[in-house]
Amino acid sequence: MLMTDLLPKDQWANLEKTLHDDWGVNACAYDAKGMTFTGYKNFINPLCPEIKSYPEGIQAICSVAHQHMAQQAQATGKTVIEQCDAGMLKICTPIFEDGEFVGIVGGCGRVPEGEKVETYTIHKAINVPLDTIEELAKDVATISMEKAQDMGGFLEGFVADIPRA
C-alpha cells in the first residue's frame, strides 16, 4: 500500500504546508521506503538547507536520524520525538493501514528549549567552517517539549482521521 492510496498527493502536501506554517518545522511525509513523494520543499531555518546541500550532511545527520526514528515509530506504532545528531528535534508519526506500515509524517528543524545546535558535529560532517555553521545556527528557533508533544498529538489525530475504505 502507498501513502497515495490513503490520500491524494496534494492532501499530503497540504499537511506538510500546515506543519510548516502552523508548527514551524521542516515538514515531510515519507513513504514506507523513506522516500519523499509530494514535491513540497520547505525549510524553517537557514542551517538545514546548508546541511542538506552536502551529501555528507544528508548521510551523516538527516538520513541517520530519519532511519532510526522511522524504525522506532514503526516498531512501537507511536510518535517518536528525539534529537538528531545536529541537536534539532525530529517528530515522527507512523502510518499503518490494516497492520501494514505505510509511511511517516512529521517535521524537524528546531532545537529543544535549553539545548543548543551541535555546531561542531555539523562542521565535521560537512566540512563547512565552524563560524559559518555557528552563524547559521543563530537562526534556529527553539521548541518546547510540550509544543513538540502537541504537534505529535496533532499528527496522531490527522492519521486517525484518514478515511478508511
MIPA-289883 format. One record per atom (N, C-alpha, C): x, z, y. Coordinates in steps of 0.02 Angstrom, whole numbers, padded with zeros to 5 digits, always signed. Layout:
<recs>
XZY/...
</recs>
This chain:
<recs>
+00042+00000-00059/+00000+00000+00000/+00044+00000+00062/+00022-00035+00113/+00059-00040+00176/+00023-00001+00231/+00060+00017+00282/+00031+00050+00340/-00025+00007+00370/-00014-00058+00370/-00064-00103+00399/-00125-00112+00354/-00123-00086+00293/-00184-00084+00252/-00229-00027+00275/-00200+00023+00307/-00239+00080+00332/-00267+00067+00402/-00225+00040+00446/-00244+00024+00514/-00208-00040+00535/-00238-00079+00580/-00202-00138+00605/-00139-00119+00644/-00091-00164+00646/-00028-00151+00680/-00037-00128+00753/-00086-00157+00788/-00096-00138+00858/-00120-00066+00865/-00155-00040+00816/-00176+00031+00819/-00117+00078+00808/-00070+00058+00764/-00009+00097+00756/+00032+00094+00820/+00036+00036+00851/+00073+00030+00915/+00040+00072+00969/-00027+00075+00970/-00062+00117+01018/-00046+00190+01007/-00040+00211+00944/-00020+00280+00930/+00050+00293+00957/+00096+00246+00946/+00164+00254+00972/+00163+00260+01048/+00124+00219+01081/+00119+00222+01154/+00091+00289+01176/+00040+00314+01142/+00012+00380+01158/+00064+00435+01149/+00101+00433+01094/+00154+00483+01083/+00206+00480+01138/+00225+00420+01157/+00275+00411+01210/+00248+00437+01277/+00189+00415+01295/+00161+00431+01361/+00137+00503+01366/+00103+00528+01315/+00073+00595+01319/+00118+00651+01295/+00163+00636+01248/+00206+00689+01220/+00278+00682+01241/+00296+00627+01273/+00363+00619+01300/+00417+00612+01247/+00405+00570+01196/+00454+00561+01143/+00467+00486+01131/+00523+00472+01098/+00534+00406+01070/+00488+00404+01009/+00437+00364+01011/+00386+00365+00959/+00396+00308+00910/+00378+00321+00846/+00385+00268+00798/+00342+00280+00736/+00316+00226+00710/+00282+00225+00645/+00329+00187+00598/+00342+00217+00540/+00386+00187+00490/+00346+00176+00426/+00360+00121+00392/+00328+00110+00327/+00364+00152+00274/+00342+00146+00212/+00370+00186+00158/+00444+00172+00145/+00467+00113+00167/+00538+00095+00158/+00581+00118+00218/+00548+00150+00267/+00584+00174+00326/+00594+00121+00380/+00555+00068+00376/+00562+00014+00425/+00507+00019+00478/+00525+00002+00540/+00475-00002+00593/+00438-00069+00584/+00378-00073+00610/+00340-00134+00599/+00295-00155+00657/+00291-00113+00710/+00244-00129+00764/+00275-00172+00819/+00340-00168+00827/+00372-00204+00882/+00372-00165+00947/+00341-00106+00948/+00339-00065+01008/+00406-00031+01018/+00438-00043+01074/+00503-00012+01089/+00495+00036+01147/+00522+00095+01140/+00516+00145+01193/+00574+00194+01188/+00599+00214+01244/+00649+00268+01246/+00629+00316+01301/+00635+00379+01287/+00614+00431+01334/+00673+00457+01375/+00733+00438+01356/+00792+00459+01392/+00845+00404+01388/+00897+00406+01430/+00948+00354+01429/+00999+00363+01373/+01001+00421+01341/+01051+00434+01289/+01033+00399+01224/+00971+00401+01205/+00950+00371+01141/+00966+00296+01136/+00950+00255+01188/+00968+00185+01181/+01044+00174+01178/+01082+00219+01209/+01155+00214+01204/+01177+00226+01132/+01150+00278+01101/+01166+00293+01031/+01146+00234+00987/+01087+00208+00997/+01061+00154+00955/+01093+00086+00969/+01131+00081+01023/+01164+00017+01038/+01227+00008+00996/+01245+00058+00957/+01303+00055+00913/+01281+00064+00841/+01300+00019+00796/+01282+00028+00726/+01304+00096+00699/+01361+00120+00723/+01386+00185+00701/+01339+00242+00723/+01309+00235+00781/+01262+00285+00806/+01199+00286+00764/+01174+00226+00749/+01114+00222+00707/+01128+00253+00639/+01185+00234+00609/+01202+00257+00542/+01217+00331+00540/+01257+00355+00586/+01281+00425+00584/+01230+00475+00609/+01185+00454+00653/+01139+00502+00684/+01067+00486+00667/+01042+00429+00689/+00971+00414+00683/+00948+00404+00611/+00982+00361+00574/+00961+00347+00505/+00967+00408+00460/+01021+00445+00468/+01030+00505+00427/+00973+00554+00438/+00956+00566+00501/+00902+00613+00516/+00835+00587+00489/+00822+00523+00500/+00759+00495+00477/+00754+00499+00400/+00805+00478+00365/+00803+00479+00292/+00792+00550+00265/+00830+00597+00293/+00824+00666+00270/+00754+00694+00283/+00730+00684+00343/+00665+00713+00361/+00607+00677+00328/+00613+00611+00320/+00560+00574+00286/+00555+00596+00213/+00613+00607+00181/+00612+00632+00112/+00580+00701+00108/+00597+00744+00155/+00567+00811+00157/+00491+00807+00167/+00470+00765+00214/+00399+00758+00229/+00362+00729+00168/+00393+00680+00135/+00363+00650+00076/+00358+00701+00020/+00411+00741+00010/+00412+00790-00045/+00362+00847-00034/+00356+00869+00029/+00312+00927+00043/+00242+00907+00062/+00234+00844+00087/+00169+00823+00112/+00152+00854+00178/+00202+00882+00212/+00190+00917+00276/+00234+00888+00331/+00213+00901+00392/+00252+00882+00450/+00318+00920+00450/+00372+00885+00467/+00439+00915+00471/+00462+00911+00543/+00487+00967+00569/+00514+00970+00637/+00584+00999+00632/+00634+00957+00647/+00704+00978+00642/+00745+00942+00694/+00805+00967+00705/+00852+00934+00750/+00893+00883+00711/+00909+00828+00744/+00955+00779+00717/+01026+00803+00732/+01076+00767+00708/+01146+00787+00720/+01165+00783+00794/+01126+00747+00834/+01138+00745+00906/+01106+00804+00942/+01070+00846+00905/+01040+00906+00934/+00969+00896+00960/+00942+00836+00953/+00875+00822+00977/+00824+00833+00921/+00764+00852+00941/+00712+00867+00893/+00680+00803+00868/+00665+00801+00804/+00629+00746+00773/+00568+00776+00738/+00511+00745+00747/+00448+00768+00719/+00422+00711+00674/+00412+00726+00610/+00391+00676+00561/+00329+00700+00524/+00277+00660+00524/+00216+00675+00486/+00207+00620+00434/+00201+00640+00370/+00193+00590+00317/+00122+00564+00312/+00116+00505+00285/+00051+00474+00274/+00046+00456+00200/-00006+00481+00169/-00019+00467+00098/-00089+00436+00092/-00097+00393+00044/-00163+00365+00028/-00170+00368-00048/-00219+00405-00071/-00230+00415-00143/-00167+00436-00178/-00130+00483-00148/-00069+00510-00177/-00008+00467-00169/-00015+00407-00142/+00041+00362-00132/+00069+00371-00061/+00135+00379-00057/+00169+00385+00008/+00168+00317+00041/+00140+00314+00102/+00132+00251+00138/+00181+00245+00196/+00197+00301+00228/+00243+00298+00285/+00246+00364+00323/+00275+00359+00382/+00288+00417+00426/+00269+00397+00497/+00241+00444+00534/+00232+00436+00607/+00265+00496+00640/+00291+00485+00700/+00322+00540+00735/+00360+00519+00796/+00405+00563+00816/+00444+00549+00876/+00504+00594+00881/+00548+00577+00929/+00610+00614+00938/+00634+00604+01010/+00694+00630+01024/+00725+00616+01089/+00722+00671+01141/+00701+00731+01120/+00701+00788+01166/+00738+00846+01133/+00772+00885+01173/+00811+00941+01147/+00768+01005+01149/+00771+01045+01097/+00732+01108+01098/+00753+01152+01156/+00705+01187+01185/+00720+01234+01239/+00775+01282+01215/+00822+01295+01260/+00876+01341+01244/+00934+01310+01205/+00927+01247+01187/+00980+01212+01150/+01011+01159+01194/+01066+01130+01170/+01100+01077+01207/+01110+01017+01162/+01113+00959+01193/+01130+00898+01157/+01201+00906+01129/+01211+00883+01069/+01277+00886+01036/+01319+00827+01060/+01342+00831+01122/+01377+00775+01153/+01442+00756+01116/+01478+00805+01091/+01540+00791+01056/+01527+00752+00992/+01475+00771+00956/+01457+00736+00894/+01440+00663+00909/+01402+00652+00963/+01384+00583+00982/+01447+00545+01002/+01489+00576+01042/+01552+00545+01064/+01593+00523+01003/+01600+00566+00953/+01639+00550+00893/+01606+00494+00852/+01540+00493+00851/+01504+00443+00811/+01509+00373+00841/+01504+00368+00907/+01501+00301+00938/+01562+00284+00980/+01609+00331+00987/+01672+00319+01023/+01661+00298+01096/+01611+00327+01127/+01600+00318+01199/+01630+00379+01232/+01661+00372+01291/+01692+00429+01323/+01645+00489+01329/+01672+00548+01315/+01632+00609+01315/+01598+00620+01382/+01632+00605+01437/+01600+00616+01502/+01540+00570+01512/+01541+00511+01484/+01484+00465+01488/+01425+00494+01449/+01440+00519+01389/+01387+00549+01347/+01358+00611+01382/+01401+00652+01410/+01377+00712+01445/+01333+00694+01505/+01350+00642+01540/+01310+00619+01597/+01241+00596+01573/+01239+00556+01520/+01176+00532+01493/+01134+00590+01465/+01167+00639+01437/+01131+00697+01407/+01095+00739+01459/+01117+00735+01522/+01085+00774+01575/+01011+00754+01583/+00995+00692+01564/+00926+00668+01572/+00883+00676+01510/+00908+00712+01460/+00868+00726+01400/+00825+00788+01414/+00761+00778+01415/+00715+00833+01430/+00710+00882+01371/+00690+00942+01386/+00681+00993+01334/+00608+00990+01308/+00598+01022+01251/+00531+01029+01223/+00528+01098+01190/+00474+01132+01200/+00466+01197+01167/+00445+01186+01094/+00461+01234+01052/+00439+01228+00982/+00363+01228+00978/+00331+01264+01024/+00258+01265+01025/+00230+01194+01038/+00260+01159+01087/+00237+01091+01102/+00253+01044+01044/+00311+01052+01013/+00329+01011+00955/+00279+01022+00898/+00261+01085+00887/+00211+01101+00835/+00142+01074+00853/+00125+01075+00917/+00062+01046+00940/+00061+00971+00927/+00118+00938+00939/+00122+00866+00926/+00115+00854+00851/+00146+00896+00810/+00138+00890+00738/+00065+00897+00718/+00030+00944+00748/-00041+00953+00735/-00082+00892+00757/-00064+00863+00814/-00096+00802+00838/-00087+00746+00786/-00025+00739+00762/-00011+00686+00713/-00049+00698+00647/-00052+00760+00626/-00088+00776+00564/-00162+00760+00572/-00190+00774+00631/-00260+00757+00645/-00271+00683+00646/-00224+00646+00676/-00229+00573+00678/-00231+00545+00607/-00183+00568+00567/-00178+00544+00498/-00241+00561+00458/-00266+00622+00467/-00326+00644+00431/-00387+00603+00451/-00388+00578+00513/-00446+00541+00539/-00443+00466+00524/-00391+00442+00491/-00388+00372+00473/-00446+00357+00425/-00487+00308+00443/-00544+00292+00398/-00519+00272+00328/-00550+00300+00278/-00531+00285+00209/-00585+00242+00178/-00563+00195+00137/-00611+00148+00105/-00656+00183+00056/
</recs>
